[in-house]
Amino acid sequence: MTEEKKFSYPKTFLLGFGFFGVSVIWSVYNAYVPLMLAGKYGLSAGWIGFFMVLDNIAALLIQPPLGVFSDRLRTPLGRRLPFVLLGAPIGVIAFGFIPLASALPLFIMACVILLLSMAFWRTPIVALMPDITPSKFRSQANGVINLMGGLGAVLSFAVGAKLYQMDPVYAFWMGSGLVLVSSVLVLILIREPREYIAKKVHLAELKSGQGERNKLIDNIKEVFAQEDKSASRILLAILFWFLSYNAVEAFFTLYGVNHLGLAEADSGFQLTYISLIFLIFAIPSGYIAARFGRRRTIMTGVSIMAVCILLMYFLPAPALVNKLGSIMGFGLYPVSLVLMLAGIGWALININSLPMVVDMTDDDHIGTYTGLYYFASQSAAILGPVAFGGIIQIGGNNYRLMMLLSPIFLVVAFVMMLGVKSGEAQSGR
């Protein structure tokens, strides 16, 4: 018998600690690993771009199949939590070792172990949200979870910038400590629905014919073969807006240093502003979608993001860094205000896209469609930084170029969303 789902803010906030841990790791990683690669190891922009997509390659290869696997897994902990139990501790150790590496091969080894371990548990922990949340509340619940993720990013950028000034090691150790605490809280306080809990691990079922039919490629073919193209169009939209966002995020600190003339720590701190506003608008974005519809809300967010990124291209550098004030010793500039507005747009997009995807399938395939969501987003995260890094290098290390190219992908995403006709909140699920 299927357990009736109920929306609970306390339970959703507790589940959000899992996403908090993921956000802490990647916020510190994306802000400071490029600086270490450029400064400590002397890599060029093209090689940095390639290195920064290794995490996405790992996620692309691991996360979608694990979404399918977790749909059918049954253990005493449930079908999602075992992945946290195995993956989080390894990630904690590997992340703490990254700044201690004395040579590039050791640095790469620590990063690869981190990337594999984090990819192992991300899709299952995200799929747990729709497992325990009714359809009509999934945007709101995703807002809560992303609020926790935004809090992790703000702590990472703001506190991490101060710690990085003192010693880069401290910023990474802070990340490891926060991930350890957050994953322990999830394992202790979250319980999966009863129908997914078994006294023994059911491995025999995973070798059935049904398991063969649920392979990733088959799922992709099935989505694109559907008469209703909503699922395929939103997956393509996700691909294009992540192409835009991840490329900008991967190179923003270098854009701030090389084009705007900011100090390294100050440039890294600027990402706090987009994360802070994302945090503030995470829950409201879910309620906005409940009022006006997920599709319309997402398209509004895409438009806001495109305008903000274009402003960072067309406005001259002196105008973008004309100091308006300071926070925690770091600058508040016009570019900071642009990033805040971009944070609103990104919240409108990101909070509502996963709920749209999982509401295009049934409860038995939530992990599978969560995996497809990550297949689209991680494919973009692989292609974006590599392509943008190559273009920047060809353009004479002109990091401003990404602010001109990025909006093009947002326009394509907007066009894709025009044809999405399903994925809104459903009653009775």
C-alpha positions as CSV (number, residue, x, y, z in Angstrom):
1,M,0.0,0.0,0.0
2,T,1.4,3.4,-1.0
3,E,1.9,5.8,1.9
4,E,0.0,9.1,1.5
5,K,2.3,12.1,1.0
6,K,2.1,15.1,3.2
7,F,3.9,18.4,2.8
8,S,5.8,19.4,5.9
9,Y,8.1,22.4,6.2
10,P,10.2,21.0,9.1
11,K,10.8,17.7,7.2
12,T,11.6,19.6,4.0
13,F,14.1,21.8,5.8
14,L,15.8,18.8,7.2
15,L,16.0,17.2,3.8
16,G,17.4,20.5,2.5
17,F,20.6,19.8,4.6
18,G,21.5,17.3,1.9
19,F,21.4,19.9,-0.8
20,F,23.2,22.3,1.7
21,G,26.1,19.9,1.7
22,V,26.3,19.6,-2.0
23,S,26.1,23.4,-2.5
24,V,28.9,24.0,0.0
25,I,31.3,21.7,-1.8
26,W,30.6,23.1,-5.3
27,S,30.6,26.7,-4.2
28,V,34.1,26.6,-2.8
29,Y,35.3,24.3,-5.6
30,N,34.0,26.6,-8.4
31,A,35.2,29.8,-6.8
32,Y,38.8,28.8,-5.8
33,V,39.9,25.7,-7.8
34,P,40.2,27.9,-11.0
35,L,42.4,30.4,-9.0
36,M,44.6,27.6,-7.7
37,L,44.9,26.1,-11.2
38,A,45.9,29.5,-12.7
39,G,48.1,30.7,-9.8
40,K,49.6,27.6,-8.2
41,Y,49.9,25.4,-11.3
42,G,50.1,27.9,-14.1
43,L,47.3,26.4,-16.3
44,S,45.9,28.4,-19.3
45,A,42.2,29.3,-19.6
46,G,41.6,26.4,-22.0
47,W,43.0,23.8,-19.6
48,I,41.2,25.4,-16.7
49,G,37.9,25.1,-18.6
50,F,38.6,21.5,-19.3
51,F,39.5,20.8,-15.7
52,M,36.4,22.5,-14.4
53,V,34.1,20.1,-16.4
54,L,35.6,16.9,-15.0
55,D,33.0,17.1,-12.2
56,N,30.3,17.3,-14.8
57,I,31.7,14.4,-16.8
58,A,31.6,12.3,-13.7
59,A,28.1,13.4,-12.9
60,L,26.9,12.7,-16.5
61,L,28.3,9.2,-16.4
62,I,27.1,8.4,-12.9
63,Q,24.1,10.4,-11.9
64,P,21.5,9.3,-14.5
65,P,22.1,5.6,-14.2
66,L,22.0,5.9,-10.4
67,G,18.7,7.6,-10.6
68,V,17.3,4.5,-12.4
69,F,19.1,2.2,-10.0
70,S,17.7,4.0,-6.9
71,D,14.1,3.8,-8.3
72,R,14.3,0.0,-7.9
73,L,16.6,-0.3,-4.9
74,R,15.0,-1.5,-1.6
75,T,17.1,-1.5,1.7
76,P,16.4,-1.0,5.4
77,L,17.2,2.7,4.9
78,G,15.1,3.0,1.8
79,R,16.0,3.6,-1.8
80,R,17.9,7.0,-1.7
81,L,19.6,7.3,1.7
82,P,22.2,4.5,1.2
83,F,23.9,6.6,-1.4
84,V,24.4,9.4,1.1
85,L,25.8,7.0,3.6
86,L,28.4,5.7,1.2
87,G,29.2,8.8,-0.8
88,A,29.3,11.7,1.6
89,P,32.2,10.5,3.9
90,I,34.5,9.9,0.9
91,G,33.7,13.3,-0.5
92,V,34.5,15.0,2.8
93,I,38.0,13.4,3.0
94,A,38.9,14.1,-0.6
95,F,37.7,17.8,-0.5
96,G,39.8,18.5,2.6
97,F,42.9,17.1,0.9
98,I,42.7,19.3,-2.3
99,P,44.5,22.4,-0.9
100,L,47.1,20.2,0.8
101,A,48.2,18.6,-2.5
102,S,51.9,19.5,-3.2
103,A,51.9,18.6,-6.9
104,L,49.4,18.7,-9.8
105,P,49.0,14.8,-10.0
106,L,48.0,14.7,-6.3
107,F,45.7,17.7,-6.8
108,I,44.0,15.9,-9.7
109,M,43.7,12.7,-7.8
110,A,41.9,14.4,-4.9
111,C,39.6,16.2,-7.2
112,V,38.7,13.0,-9.1
113,I,37.8,11.1,-5.9
114,L,35.7,14.1,-4.8
115,L,33.9,14.3,-8.1
116,L,33.1,10.6,-8.2
117,S,31.9,10.5,-4.6
118,M,29.7,13.6,-5.0
119,A,28.1,12.3,-8.2
120,F,27.3,9.1,-6.4
121,W,24.8,10.6,-4.0
122,R,23.4,13.8,-5.6
123,T,20.6,12.4,-7.8
124,P,19.2,10.1,-5.1
125,I,19.1,12.8,-2.5
126,V,17.4,15.2,-4.9
127,A,14.9,12.6,-6.0
128,L,14.0,12.1,-2.3
129,M,12.2,15.5,-2.3
130,P,9.4,14.4,-4.8
131,D,9.3,11.0,-3.1
132,I,8.0,12.6,0.1
133,T,6.2,15.7,-1.3
134,P,2.7,15.9,-3.1
135,S,2.9,17.3,-6.6
136,K,1.1,20.6,-5.9
137,F,3.7,21.5,-3.3
138,R,6.9,20.4,-5.1
139,S,7.8,23.9,-6.3
140,Q,7.5,25.2,-2.8
141,A,9.5,22.2,-1.4
142,N,12.1,22.7,-4.0
143,G,12.2,26.3,-2.9
144,V,12.9,25.3,0.6
145,I,15.7,22.8,-0.5
146,N,17.3,25.4,-2.7
147,L,17.1,27.9,0.2
148,M,19.3,25.5,2.1
149,G,21.5,25.2,-1.0
150,G,21.7,29.0,-1.3
151,L,22.6,29.3,2.4
152,G,25.4,26.8,1.8
153,A,26.6,28.9,-1.1
154,V,26.4,32.2,0.8
155,L,28.4,30.7,3.7
156,S,30.9,29.3,1.3
157,F,31.5,32.5,-0.6
158,A,31.3,35.0,2.3
159,V,33.0,33.0,5.1
160,G,35.1,31.1,2.6
161,A,36.5,34.3,1.1
162,K,37.7,35.4,4.6
163,L,39.1,32.0,5.3
164,Y,40.8,31.9,1.8
165,Q,42.5,35.2,2.6
166,M,43.9,33.7,5.8
167,D,44.8,30.3,4.2
168,P,43.2,28.5,1.3
169,V,43.2,25.3,3.4
170,Y,40.7,26.8,5.9
171,A,38.1,27.4,3.2
172,F,38.2,23.8,2.0
173,W,38.2,22.4,5.6
174,M,35.2,24.5,6.3
175,G,33.4,22.9,3.4
176,S,34.3,19.4,4.5
177,G,33.1,20.0,8.0
178,L,29.8,21.4,6.9
179,V,29.1,18.5,4.5
180,L,29.9,16.0,7.3
181,V,27.4,17.7,9.6
182,S,24.7,18.1,7.0
183,S,24.9,14.5,5.8
184,V,24.7,13.1,9.3
185,L,21.6,15.2,10.0
186,V,19.9,13.8,6.9
187,L,20.7,10.2,7.7
188,I,19.5,10.6,11.3
189,L,16.4,12.6,10.9
190,I,14.9,11.8,7.4
191,R,12.8,8.6,6.9
192,E,11.8,7.4,3.5
193,P,8.2,6.3,2.6
194,R,7.5,2.8,4.0
195,E,7.0,1.2,0.6
196,Y,10.6,1.8,-0.2
197,I,12.0,0.2,3.0
198,A,12.9,-3.5,3.1
199,K,14.5,-5.7,5.8
200,K,17.0,-6.9,3.3
201,V,18.6,-5.3,0.2
202,H,16.7,-6.6,-2.9
203,L,19.5,-7.0,-5.4
204,A,17.8,-9.8,-7.5
205,E,15.1,-7.4,-8.8
206,L,17.8,-5.1,-10.1
207,K,18.9,-7.8,-12.6
208,S,15.4,-8.2,-14.1
209,G,14.4,-7.5,-17.6
210,Q,12.7,-4.3,-16.4
211,G,16.1,-3.1,-15.2
212,E,17.5,-3.6,-18.8
213,R,14.6,-1.6,-20.3
214,N,15.3,1.3,-17.9
215,K,18.8,2.1,-19.2
216,L,19.6,5.7,-19.7
217,I,19.7,5.7,-23.5
218,D,16.3,3.9,-23.7
219,N,14.8,6.5,-21.4
220,I,16.2,9.4,-23.5
221,K,14.8,7.7,-26.7
222,E,11.4,7.2,-25.0
223,V,11.2,10.8,-24.0
224,F,12.0,12.1,-27.5
225,A,9.6,9.6,-29.1
226,Q,6.6,10.8,-27.1
227,E,3.8,12.5,-29.0
228,D,3.8,15.3,-26.4
229,K,7.2,17.0,-26.8
230,S,7.0,18.8,-23.5
231,A,9.5,16.5,-21.7
232,S,12.0,16.7,-24.6
233,R,11.6,20.5,-25.0
234,I,12.2,21.2,-21.3
235,L,15.2,18.9,-21.2
236,L,16.6,20.9,-24.1
237,A,15.8,24.2,-22.4
238,I,17.6,23.0,-19.3
239,L,20.6,22.1,-21.5
240,F,20.7,25.6,-23.0
241,W,20.2,27.7,-19.8
242,F,22.8,25.6,-18.0
243,L,25.2,26.1,-20.9
244,S,24.8,29.8,-20.2
245,Y,24.9,29.8,-16.4
246,N,27.7,27.3,-15.8
247,A,30.1,28.9,-18.2
248,V,29.6,32.3,-16.5
249,E,29.9,30.8,-13.0
250,A,33.1,28.8,-13.9
251,F,34.9,31.9,-15.2
252,F,33.4,34.7,-13.1
253,T,36.2,35.0,-10.6
254,L,38.7,35.3,-13.5
255,Y,36.4,37.8,-15.3
256,G,36.4,39.9,-12.1
257,V,40.2,39.7,-11.8
258,N,41.2,40.2,-15.4
259,H,38.5,42.4,-16.8
260,L,37.1,44.3,-13.8
261,G,40.4,44.6,-12.0
262,L,39.2,43.1,-8.7
263,A,41.4,41.3,-6.2
264,E,41.0,37.5,-6.1
265,A,39.1,37.3,-2.9
266,D,36.9,40.3,-3.8
267,S,36.0,38.8,-7.1
268,G,35.1,35.5,-5.4
269,F,33.0,37.4,-2.9
270,Q,30.9,38.9,-5.7
271,L,29.3,35.5,-6.2
272,T,27.9,35.9,-2.7
273,Y,25.4,38.4,-4.1
274,I,23.8,36.2,-6.6
275,S,23.7,33.3,-4.1
276,L,22.2,35.6,-1.4
277,I,19.4,36.8,-3.5
278,F,18.8,33.3,-4.8
279,L,18.5,32.3,-1.2
280,I,16.0,35.0,-0.4
281,F,13.9,34.3,-3.5
282,A,14.0,30.5,-3.3
283,I,10.7,30.0,-1.4
284,P,8.9,33.0,-3.0
285,S,9.7,31.5,-6.5
286,G,7.8,28.4,-5.6
287,Y,4.8,30.4,-4.5
288,I,5.0,32.6,-7.6
289,A,4.9,29.4,-9.8
290,A,2.0,28.1,-7.8
291,R,0.1,31.4,-8.6
292,F,1.2,32.1,-12.2
293,G,2.3,28.6,-13.4
294,R,5.7,27.0,-13.6
295,R,6.3,27.6,-17.3
296,R,5.5,31.3,-17.2
297,T,7.6,31.8,-14.1
298,I,10.6,30.0,-15.7
299,M,10.4,32.1,-18.9
300,T,10.4,35.3,-16.9
301,G,13.5,34.1,-15.1
302,V,15.3,33.3,-18.4
303,S,14.5,36.8,-19.7
304,I,15.9,38.5,-16.5
305,M,19.1,36.4,-16.7
306,A,19.7,37.3,-20.3
307,V,19.4,41.1,-19.6
308,C,21.7,40.9,-16.6
309,I,24.5,39.1,-18.4
310,L,24.3,41.5,-21.3
311,L,24.7,44.4,-18.9
312,M,28.0,42.9,-17.7
313,Y,29.1,42.9,-21.4
314,F,27.9,46.4,-22.5
315,L,28.6,48.4,-19.4
316,P,32.3,49.5,-19.1
317,A,34.4,48.0,-16.4
318,P,34.9,51.3,-14.5
319,A,31.1,51.7,-14.3
320,L,30.7,48.1,-13.0
321,V,33.2,48.5,-10.2
322,N,32.4,52.1,-9.1
323,K,32.4,51.3,-5.3
324,L,29.1,51.9,-3.6
325,G,30.0,50.5,-0.2
326,S,31.5,47.4,1.4
327,I,30.2,44.3,3.2
328,M,32.6,42.2,5.4
329,G,35.5,44.2,3.9
330,F,34.6,43.4,0.3
331,G,33.2,45.7,-2.3
332,L,29.6,46.5,-3.1
333,Y,29.6,47.6,-6.8
334,P,27.1,48.1,-9.6
335,V,28.1,44.6,-10.8
336,S,27.0,43.4,-7.4
337,L,23.6,44.8,-8.0
338,V,23.4,43.2,-11.5
339,L,24.3,39.9,-9.9
340,M,21.5,40.3,-7.3
341,L,19.0,40.8,-10.1
342,A,20.4,37.8,-11.9
343,G,19.9,35.8,-8.6
344,I,16.2,36.6,-8.8
345,G,16.0,35.3,-12.4
346,W,18.0,32.2,-11.6
347,A,15.7,31.4,-8.6
348,L,12.6,31.6,-10.9
349,I,14.2,29.2,-13.3
350,N,16.0,26.7,-11.0
351,I,13.3,26.3,-8.3
352,N,10.6,25.3,-10.8
353,S,12.4,23.3,-13.5
354,L,13.0,20.0,-11.5
355,P,9.3,19.9,-10.3
356,M,8.2,20.3,-13.9
357,V,10.4,17.4,-15.0
358,V,9.3,15.0,-12.3
359,D,5.7,15.9,-12.8
360,M,5.9,14.6,-16.4
361,T,6.2,11.0,-15.0
362,D,4.8,8.7,-12.3
363,D,6.2,8.1,-8.8
364,D,7.9,4.9,-9.8
365,H,10.2,6.8,-12.2
366,I,11.0,9.9,-10.2
367,G,14.7,8.9,-9.9
368,T,14.9,8.2,-13.6
369,Y,13.5,11.6,-14.6
370,T,15.7,13.3,-12.0
371,G,18.6,11.5,-13.7
372,L,17.4,12.9,-17.1
373,Y,17.3,16.4,-15.5
374,Y,20.9,16.0,-14.5
375,F,21.8,14.4,-17.8
376,A,20.7,17.7,-19.5
377,S,22.3,20.0,-16.9
378,Q,25.5,18.1,-16.6
379,S,25.9,17.8,-20.4
380,A,25.7,21.6,-20.5
381,A,28.1,21.9,-17.7
382,I,30.6,19.9,-19.7
383,L,30.2,21.7,-23.0
384,G,29.9,25.2,-21.6
385,P,33.2,25.8,-19.7
386,V,35.2,23.9,-22.3
387,A,33.8,25.9,-25.3
388,F,33.8,29.2,-23.4
389,G,37.4,28.6,-22.2
390,G,38.5,27.9,-25.7
391,I,36.8,31.0,-27.1
392,I,38.3,33.1,-24.3
393,Q,41.8,31.7,-25.1
394,I,41.4,32.3,-28.8
395,G,40.2,35.9,-28.0
396,G,43.4,36.7,-26.2
397,N,42.1,35.8,-22.7
398,N,39.3,38.3,-23.0
399,Y,36.9,37.0,-20.3
400,R,34.3,39.7,-21.2
401,L,33.4,37.6,-24.3
402,M,31.4,35.1,-22.2
403,M,29.0,37.9,-21.3
404,L,28.1,38.3,-25.0
405,L,27.8,34.6,-25.9
406,S,26.0,33.4,-22.8
407,P,22.6,35.2,-23.5
408,I,22.4,33.5,-26.9
409,F,21.8,30.2,-25.2
410,L,19.2,31.8,-22.9
411,V,17.3,32.9,-26.0
412,V,17.3,29.4,-27.3
413,A,16.1,28.1,-23.9
414,F,13.2,30.6,-24.0
415,V,12.1,29.3,-27.4
416,M,12.2,25.7,-26.2
417,M,9.9,26.6,-23.3
418,L,7.3,28.1,-25.6
419,G,6.4,24.5,-26.7
420,V,6.2,23.0,-23.1
421,K,2.6,22.1,-22.4
422,S,2.8,19.8,-19.3
423,G,4.6,19.6,-16.0
424,E,2.4,22.0,-14.0
425,A,1.4,21.0,-10.5
426,Q,-1.1,18.0,-10.3
427,S,-3.8,17.4,-7.8
428,G,-4.0,13.9,-6.2
429,R,-0.3,13.1,-6.5
